[in-house]
Amino acid sequence: MQRRCDRNRKRSKRRAIYCPVHGCYLDSVSQKYPLFADRPGQLQQRGMGRQSALLLLASKTAVSLEGEWLEAFWCDECQETKWYYVQCHISKDTPQQIRTYKASVASPELWQQAIGVLHPDGNPSVSEFTRRHARMVSHKSSKDFRVVT
């Protein structure tokens, strides 16, 4: 039997996302970055048939994946921020539609499927020279432009 205060609560509850290593609650420190699929194999891994995946991607270049995203979380036990791949499963058996979350550390392949995410190592098309000079605070960068005679 539910308590009266639990029945009347209209506010949304905290997302139950826990650290896969320690089991403690994870605090979100970023926005959600939704994922998309652009290859038939990615849709097949999620339970879609091969023919259906090919037809869907032939009509659209990319398909948004519902209930999957990348998000950064802070773990109190680890004392660090990590990027996690989060999957949300909604049980439709009960009238309340209970949501369960599964978090795992994000792999580099998932970064290429995310929408609106900056590359973790910076833009790969930018040279090391440009990257180094963008980080420089002072304007004494003339050492890179020595004239060799």
C-alpha positions in Angstrom: 0.0 0.0 0.0 1.4 3.4 -1.0 1.6 6.2 1.6 -0.7 9.2 1.0 2.3 11.5 0.5 3.6 9.3 -2.3 0.3 9.1 -4.1 -0.2 12.8 -4.2 3.3 13.8 -5.3 3.0 15.5 -8.7 6.6 16.6 -9.0 8.9 14.6 -11.2 11.3 12.2 -9.5 15.1 12.2 -9.8 16.4 10.0 -12.7 17.7 6.8 -11.3 21.1 6.6 -13.1 23.8 4.8 -11.1 27.5 4.4 -11.5 28.2 1.0 -13.2 31.4 0.6 -11.0 30.3 1.7 -7.6 26.6 1.7 -7.7 26.2 5.2 -6.3 23.9 7.9 -7.8 25.4 9.9 -10.7 24.9 13.7 -10.9 24.5 15.1 -14.4 27.0 17.8 -15.4 26.0 18.3 -19.0 23.1 18.3 -21.4 21.9 15.2 -23.3 23.4 14.6 -26.7 21.0 12.3 -28.7 22.4 9.6 -31.0 21.5 8.8 -34.6 22.1 5.8 -36.9 23.5 6.2 -40.4 24.3 2.6 -41.2 22.0 -0.4 -41.4 24.1 -2.4 -39.0 23.5 0.1 -36.2 19.7 -0.4 -36.6 20.1 -4.2 -36.8 21.9 -4.1 -33.4 18.8 -2.5 -32.0 16.4 -5.2 -33.2 15.4 -4.0 -36.7 15.4 -6.4 -39.6 18.1 -6.0 -42.3 15.6 -5.3 -45.1 13.7 -2.7 -43.0 16.9 -1.0 -42.0 18.1 -0.7 -45.6 14.8 0.7 -46.8 14.6 3.2 -43.9 18.2 4.5 -44.5 17.6 4.6 -48.2 14.7 7.1 -47.6 16.5 9.0 -44.9 20.2 9.7 -44.5 20.1 9.3 -40.7 17.6 8.1 -38.1 17.3 9.4 -34.6 17.6 6.8 -31.9 14.9 7.1 -29.2 15.9 6.6 -25.6 19.7 6.7 -26.2 22.1 9.6 -25.6 25.5 10.7 -24.3 25.8 12.6 -21.1 28.5 13.6 -18.7 28.1 12.6 -15.0 29.9 13.2 -11.8 30.6 10.2 -9.5 31.1 10.9 -5.8 33.1 7.7 -5.3 35.4 8.1 -8.3 35.6 11.9 -7.7 35.7 12.5 -11.5 33.5 13.3 -14.5 33.0 10.7 -17.2 30.9 10.5 -20.3 28.3 7.8 -20.3 26.2 6.1 -22.9 22.7 6.1 -21.4 19.8 3.9 -22.5 16.3 4.5 -21.2 13.8 1.6 -21.2 10.1 2.4 -20.5 8.0 -0.5 -19.2 4.6 -0.3 -20.7 3.2 -3.2 -18.5 2.2 -0.9 -15.6 -0.1 2.1 -15.9 2.7 4.4 -14.5 5.2 3.6 -17.3 8.3 3.0 -15.1 11.6 4.2 -16.6 14.8 2.3 -16.1 18.2 3.6 -17.1 21.3 1.7 -18.0 24.6 3.7 -18.1 27.9 2.5 -19.5 31.1 4.4 -20.3 30.9 6.0 -23.8 33.1 4.4 -26.5 34.8 6.5 -29.1 32.6 5.1 -31.9 29.5 6.6 -30.1 30.9 10.1 -30.3 30.6 9.9 -34.1 26.9 9.1 -33.8 26.0 12.0 -31.4 24.2 15.1 -32.6 25.9 18.4 -31.7 28.9 17.1 -29.8 32.3 18.5 -30.2 35.0 16.0 -31.0 36.7 15.0 -27.6 40.2 15.5 -29.1 39.3 18.7 -31.0 38.6 19.1 -34.7 40.7 16.4 -36.5 41.1 18.6 -39.5 42.9 21.3 -37.6 46.7 21.1 -37.5 48.8 20.8 -34.3 50.4 24.1 -35.1 47.0 25.9 -35.2 45.8 24.1 -32.0 49.0 25.1 -30.1 48.7 28.7 -31.2 45.1 28.9 -30.2 46.0 27.8 -26.6 48.8 30.4 -26.3 48.0 33.2 -23.9 50.9 35.6 -24.8 51.7 37.0 -28.2 55.3 36.0 -28.1 54.8 33.2 -30.7 57.4 34.6 -33.1 59.7 31.7 -32.2 57.8 29.5 -34.7 58.5 31.9 -37.5 62.3 32.0 -37.5 64.0 32.9 -40.7 66.6 30.3 -41.6 69.5 31.7 -43.7 
